[in-house]
Amino acid sequence: MKKVVCIGGGTGLFVTLSGLKKYKNLHLSAIVAMTDSGGSNRILRDEFGLLPTSDIRQCIVALASERSNSLLRNLFIYRYNQGTGITGMTFGNLFMAALADIYGSQEKAIEETCKLFDIKGKIVPVTFDNCHLVARYENGQQVLGEHFIDEPNEALGKYKIIELEVFPKAIPNPKAIAAIKSADMIVMGPGDLYTSILANLVVPGISKAICDSQAKKLFVVNLMTKFGQTAGFGARDHLKVVEKYIGKGSVDYCLVNKSKNLPMDIIKRYKEEKADLVKDDLGDSARPIVVRKALISKRIYQKPKSDTLVRSLVRHDPQKLARAICELL
């Protein structure tokens, strides 16, 4: 059985895990960023004193066994659309907050929730320390908090991020280090470059563990650029930033989407968000090996009205992505 470690957060990690769980010969570990500070996670942090669980929740649903209760899975992704104080909150986040209170441990709450859903694989928070992302921009400005980095104001969004770190310094989860060391393949991405992927890599010890690991290292390039993080970035820019943190030449494979067929109305909506399809400017090289596949899902995501955060309209197709990953494995 091959051990595959997926690193990221948000919908990108959800898509990757949803596809890979169909393969019975894989042992999956999802290493999840713990610096989210927007939406319901802000409430969890500020009012409950807990670490963010939205990305954990998405991973649980993605890896849930087909034998798990479908009603419970639907409840876990349900987002309240009314009610003072809970509008925009998900049932799953509140459920895990209640379990953390019952057990007196958020780690135990996550473990028990995973058992409840009989998940295939392991979900590993990258750290259990309460820390925040800090980004430094080319104009010298520093911003504290994942949400403000993810959705910057108009003035700041035009500048590039040149450095990312966590504050205060965090201790990596030993289970995350162990999973990376024993992996046959490490998959980084897709997902927001700075706030999902690098949010894991800047936790002290994680990048070194990846660099030292004997696993094949695969970077899945995003489909679209993102204002405030990767505006104007091509695939090469994405790769360069990742290797800045794990070491130049560390990535063995780059998986790039080659399909450009998007409906005009979707292109227009992305233009309004100052986003474009990521240009494949990697060329062909001995390292990393560039693999090009048609990876875009035909489904266009529609978020519920109660969800106030910016979400990806276009995503990787879970089955196509999983197939491409397994071919490389």
Secondary structure as GFF3:
##gff-version 3
##sequence-region A 1 329
A	DSSP	beta_strand	2	8	.	.	.	ID=ss1
A	DSSP	alpha_helix	10	20	.	.	.	ID=ss2
A	DSSP	beta_strand	26	32	.	.	.	ID=ss3
A	DSSP	alpha_helix	40	47	.	.	.	ID=ss4
A	DSSP	alpha_helix	54	63	.	.	.	ID=ss5
A	DSSP	alpha_helix	70	77	.	.	.	ID=ss6
A	DSSP	alpha_helix	91	103	.	.	.	ID=ss7
A	DSSP	alpha_helix	106	116	.	.	.	ID=ss8
A	DSSP	beta_strand	122	125	.	.	.	ID=ss9
A	DSSP	beta_strand	132	137	.	.	.	ID=ss10
A	DSSP	beta_strand	142	144	.	.	.	ID=ss11
A	DSSP	alpha_helix	146	150	.	.	.	ID=ss12
A	DSSP	alpha_helix	154	157	.	.	.	ID=ss13
A	DSSP	beta_strand	161	167	.	.	.	ID=ss14
A	DSSP	alpha_helix	174	182	.	.	.	ID=ss15
A	DSSP	beta_strand	185	188	.	.	.	ID=ss16
A	DSSP	pi_helix	193	197	.	.	.	ID=ss17
A	DSSP	alpha_helix	198	201	.	.	.	ID=ss18
A	DSSP	alpha_helix	206	212	.	.	.	ID=ss19
A	DSSP	beta_strand	216	220	.	.	.	ID=ss20
A	DSSP	alpha_helix	235	246	.	.	.	ID=ss21
A	DSSP	beta_strand	253	257	.	.	.	ID=ss22
A	DSSP	alpha_helix	264	272	.	.	.	ID=ss23
A	DSSP	beta_strand	289	293	.	.	.	ID=ss24
A	DSSP	alpha_helix	318	328	.	.	.	ID=ss25
###
